[in-house]
Amino acid sequence: MNPARARLFKRHPRRELPVPLAVRFDEYGDVDVLNVVGVPRPIPGPGQVVVKVMAAAINPGEASIRKGLLDAMWPATFPSGEGSDLAGIVAEVGTGVTRFAVGDEVLGFVDTRASHAEFVVADVEHLVERPGNVPWEVAGSLFVVGTTAYAAVRAVSLVPGDTVVVSGAAGGVGTVAVQLAKAAGATVIGLASDGHDPWLVDHGVVPVAYGDGVVERIRTASGGHVDAFIDTFGGGYVEMALSLGVAPERIDTIIDHEAAQKFGAKTEASAAAANTEVLCELAAMIADGRLEIPIAATYPLAEVREAYRTLEQRHTLGKIVLEP
């Protein structure tokens, strides 16, 4: 570099872009293994875009992966990122991308465990346009719970006049499932703690409290007949559904795969409905006021540990969301 150019560079140094931040963990463990660190800015490949993440929900399955509980099915490669849900603004497009342009607002998912970050690369086929009246935190919560609930409700083949029980009715998946079940014309009994009764009643759901005597409370609420059962919580609900006279093919559990295999129940969840057609349908329902995703809390990315501490108490109504 000649002296004149060196003096010019000294007076006007090249402006460095801020280093993007992302959640990473280097070993299995509790929330304390989660860190927010600087990472290289992602680069889109063909058919991909870089999204500036505005909101990304957290999910119980991510906590299980982080703890190593799902290592046999979904092992982590360290250092590992996390997160599937996202909503944000397209910041860069890869070659061959014509569906989206820089500045477009999108929602969707990644299957690379990477959405808990300021920027993420996403396949175009995993994104849809964000309706303008759907808040960022709701858009960033849609994929996992929406597609899981959609698949579960479809799996139990509801028709108008059916009675269906939903366990974990106030959780992320449960709150969507009870609404989709109501839209199918079913009478919906929602198992939840007493504190969530007002929300359930407001959405046309018959609330039934957990705990001792729950089977009799369900029988009373249902008039003695239950047609279908959706289990979003695990821990004996497949067996409970059978004791209520529900046929195995009309029981769907998103958690208790062992019981499902033993008794012949279904295990349809997000993977069975993970496509843009379902995402568009659900987003349109939210935009039209026919579906609600309640938001329990939002946290900045730096408070990811606290967000998961709250999630793992399993007492919140709806979704917990990171806002990078």
N, C-alpha and C positions, 0 to 999 in steps of 0.2 A: 504494500500500500504506500503510495507516495505521500510526502509530508503534508501537502495541502489537503488531500482526501482524509488523512488521519485527523487533521484539525477539525475538518467539517464533521466527521463522525463523532468526535468528542463533543462538539457543540450540539449535535443532533443525533444522539444514539438511537439505534434501532429499537422501536417500541416492542417490548416483550408482552405477549398475550398472557393473561393469568393462567396458571396451571389448573386444569380441571380437577375437581375433587370427586372421589367415588368411595363407596364402602368396600372394604376388603377385610378378609380374615385369613390367617395363616395356619390355623389349626382348629380342630373341632373343640367346642366348648360352650360355655355360657355367654351371655351378652358381652362380657368383658373382652372377648376375643375380637369383637367388632371394632374397626378403626376407620376413620375417614382420612384418606391420604391423597396426595397428588398423583395423578396418572397421566400418561401421554394422551393428547387429544386424539379421539378415535378418528379413523379414516374410513369412509364408506367404500365398499367394493361395488361391483356391478349389481344393479338391482337393489341397492341399499341407500339409506339416507342417514345422516347424523341428526339426531333430535336433541335440542336443548330441553331438558326435562323440566317441566313445571310442577308436576306432581307424580308420585309413584307410591302406590299403596304397599303395605307390608302384609304378609300372610303367615298363618301358622305353619304351613309346609316349609317355608323358608327357615323358620326357627328349628324345625326338626332336622333339616339338612345340615344347618350349622352345628347342631349338637352331635351329628354323626348317626342319628337314629335311622336314617334312610340310606346309609352307606352302601348297603347291598344292592339297592335299586339305582340310586343317584349319587355315586361317590363324588366328592369334591376334589378338584385339582387346585393345589395351593400355589400362590395366593389366589383365593377365590373371591369373586364378587357375589352379588345376590340381587334378586328382584326380577319380576316378570312384568307386572303392570306398569304402564306409563301413559302420560299425556304431555305433550309439549309442542314446540315450534321447530319446524324443519330448518336446520342451520346449514346443511350442505347436502348435495345430492351426488350419487355415484353415476357411473356411466350407464346409459340405457334407461334411466329413470325419466318417465314422462308423466306419471300419474300425480306426482307432487313436485312442488317448487319451493325454493327457499322462502320462508315466511309463512308457509301453510301450517295450520293448527291441526294436530292429529292426536289420536288415541289408539292404543293397541297393546302390543306385548313384544317381548323378546324371549327367546328360548336359550339365551346365553348366560343367564344369571348376572345381569349387568345393569338393570334399570335404576338401581339405587345409586345415582350418580348425576352429575351436572350435565353431562353429554353421554349419549349412547348411540351405537350403530344399530339400526333396525332394518329388517327386510321389509320392502315395500308391501309385500303380500301379507304382512302382519299388522298393517295400519289402516285406519279409516279416518275420514275427516271428522273433526270434533264439531258437533253442532254448537252454534254460537251461544245458545242459552244453557248449555251444560257446564257448570263450574269446573275449573281445573281439577279440584280435589275429587270430584265425582268422576270425571272422565278418567283420571288416573287410578281409579279404584274398580273400573268396570270389568276388565278381562277375566281375572281368576274367578271372582265370585259370580259374575254374570254367566259365564259359560258353564261353570260347575252347576249352578242352580238350574240353568236351562236344560242341561243334559239329565240331571236327576229328575226333574219334573217330567220330562219326555219319557224317561225310562220306566216310570210307574204308570204310564198310559191313562192319565186322568181324563174323565169325561164329566160333563155336567151332572151334578147330583152325587158324585163320589164324596167320601169323607177321607181326608188324608191327614196324617200326623207328621209334623216336622220337628225333629229334635234340634236343639241349638237354634231355635227360631229367631233369636235376637242377634245371632252372630252375623258375620259378613255374608256367608252363603245362605244362611237361614232367612235373613231378612229379604233377600231376593227370591228365594224359593217360595216363601209363603205368598208373595205377591203374584208370582207367575202361576201358582196353583189356584189362587183366587180368580185370576184372569181366565183360567181353564174351566171355571164354573164349579169348582169343588168347595165343599165346606172344609175349612182349614183349622186344625187344632195345633197350636204352637206351644211346644215345651220350652219354658224359659223361667228365669227367676222373676219374682213378683215385681221387681222394680221396672221391668220392661213391659208390664201389662198395658199401660196407656198407649204406647206406640202400636202394639199388636192390635188392640181394640180399634184404634183409629184406622187400621188397614184391614178391618173386617175379619180378623183372626180371633179364634176363641183361645184365650190364654189358659194354660194349665201349668201349675208349678211343678218343678222337679221335686224329688225326695220321696220319703216313705209314703206309700199309698198312691203313687202316681198312676199305676195301672187302673185302679178303681176310679180315679178322677178322670182318666181318659174314657173309660167305659160310660161314666155318667155324662160327660160332655158330648160323646158321640152317639148317645142313645143305644149303646151296646153293639154298634157295628162300625168297623173301620175297614175301608177298602184298600188303602195304600199307606206306605210309611216311607219317609225320607229321613235318613239318619245323617246328620252333619257333625255329630259329636263323638260317636264311638262309645265303647264301654257297655255292651249289653243290650243295645237298642234293637239289634236284629232279632235276638231272642225275645225281647219284649213284643216286637211286632208279630212274631209267630204266635205268642201267647194270646194276642188279641184277635187271632184268626185271620191275619193277613197272609195271602198266598206268597210264597217266596219270590215269584216272578214280579210281584208288585211291591217289593221292598228294594230300596236302593240305599247303599251306604257309601259315603265317600271316604271313610276312614277304616272301618272294621273289615278288612279284606279276608282275614282268617275266618270270621263268622260267615261271611258271604260265601266263601268256598265250601264251608262245612254244610250250610243249609240251602245253598242254591239261590241266594239273593244276588242282586245285581250290584255292580261297582262302577257304574258310569259316572264320570266326573268331567273335569275341564277338557281333557283330551278328546272326548267324544263330541265336543261342540266348539273346538278351538279354530274358528274360521271367521273370515271377515263378514260373511253373510249374517251369522249370528250376532257379531259385534254391531253391525249396522242396525239390525232389528232391535237390539237392546238399547242402543244409543238413541234411536228414534222414539222408543217408548219413554225414555227419560225426558227427552226434549218435549214430548207431547204431554208430560205430566201423568203418564200411565204407570210409571215405575220410579221408585225412589231408592237411592243408595244412601242410607244415613251415615253421616261422618261423625265418628266418636271423638276424634282429636286429630290435629295436625302438628307435626314437629319439623323443625329445620333438619337438614341432613346431619349436622354436627351432633344432634341429639338422638341418633339412631339407636343407641343403647337404651335410652329411656323409653323410646317408642316401643321397642320389643319387650321391655319389662312390663309395660302396660298391657300389651297384647297377650302376653303369656299368663296373665291373671285370668283371662277368659271371662271377663265380666262386662266388657264393653258392648254397647249397642252399635252395630254396624262396623265401619272401617276406620283404621288408623292410617294416616297418610304422611309420607315424607314430602317436604317441599324444598328441593335443592336451591 
